[in-house]
Amino acid sequence: MLDVRRLRLLVELSQRGTLAAVAEALSYSPSSVSQQLSQLEREAGVPLLVQVGRRVQLTPQALVLVEHARAVLDRLEEAEADVARSLTSVGGTVRIAVFQSAAHAVVPQALTLLRAEHPALRVEITEREPDVGLFEVAARDFDLVIAEQYPGHTRAHREELDRVHLAADAIRLALPPHPASRPAGLKTAASMPWVLEPAGTASREWAEQLCREAGFEPDVRFETADLMAHIRLIRSGNAAGLLPDLVWAGEAPSVRLVDLPGHPEREVFTSTRHAAAARPAVVACRDALARAARATATPAAD
């Protein structure tokens, strides 16, 4: 009989690539992971790992076993969800990965709703970049992720995850406060210093392309993933930028916002494993997040 815990290690290795990464993720030692996988090889009766340089590689037989192991783990997760649905209250722990502006905008109100409606439910929130959060939900590090994608930059789909729309988040040009009578637009900001998110991120690539379509290359002097820092740099008159509405969390904007051509929006969505989607705690969290997103007011723009 194959041991489910050892099968989980094999699945983790197929996802994370190295014994050290598996050990770190599951709080084991690398030698313990190696020993458990060696025992799984004896149980399976076939080689599962081969040494390739300083790394290990899964054999074809191991890849077959990984697919069955994933199905087993999914069935166990579905069984847990069925048991939880038989209860009269929602409890347990839900681990959610979020990106920064969602953490500011929708998470606090959602937590307030959950605390009032499901006091036995524990919700743990960790900030993660969307791509990392999606991977870690697939790897069972988290139960739910709030992620986003910019126009023309659809994130890769993972077949083991679902995807549920949460909000359409308008993106606007953000300028230092000025009299509203002064004309403003992308071209008027061409000569200004800019603050954008780090190179290589979807938001940065989208922003640069938008500026290029307007006929200029943005003078990026400030680069940070912290949108609160963006606001402060813009408000103080030191930069122009592009900000999504969710960053204001329903409060009055402290910078001048200008609508962009075509009124672009980023999509905010949640993802979980298909096997966990019916779990009452996950359903409750998604419902609270959706209500919180609907309650977030849209800032006024010029």
Secondary structure, DSSP 8 states (H G I E B T S, - for coil): ---HHHHHHHHHHHHH-SHHHHHHHHT--HHHHHHHHHHHHHHHTS--EEEETTEEEE-HHHHHHHHHHHHHHHHHHHHHHHHHHTSSS--EEEEEEE-HHHHHHTHHHHHHHHHHH-TTEEEEEEE--HHHHHHHHHTTS-SEEEEEEBTTB-----TTB--EEEEEEEEEEEE----TTS---TGGGTTSEEEE--TTSHHHHHHHHHHHHTT---EEEEE-S-HHHHHHHHHTTS-BEEEEGGGGTTS--SSEEE--TT--EEEEEEE-BGGGTT-HHHHHHHHHHHHHHHHS------
